[in-house]
């Protein structure tokens, strides 16, 4: 049980890494624990934890990509608005 807690702590640490680094760390952890423990139930629990962590990493990456797309769209819209307002201001100053 103590080892599972250690694994969960390591997996929490992995969440702060990039997606590729997360997968590398998860695979290293999985390999290390499978070498040290031969109890089938523990290995099954660890595999489940690893799979859950991989799914969470993929979900987080997709969420971050979506957020980036949204921020880029906002930036583009703000840039267009500022450009339009500057053009309008220039037209007004030229007409005066």
Secondary structure, DSSP 8 states (H G I E B T S, - for coil): -HHHHHHHHHHHHHTTS-HHHHHHHHHHHHHHHHHH---HHHHHHHHHHHHHHHHHHHHHHHHHHHHHHHHHHHHHHHHHHHHHHHHHHHHHHHH-
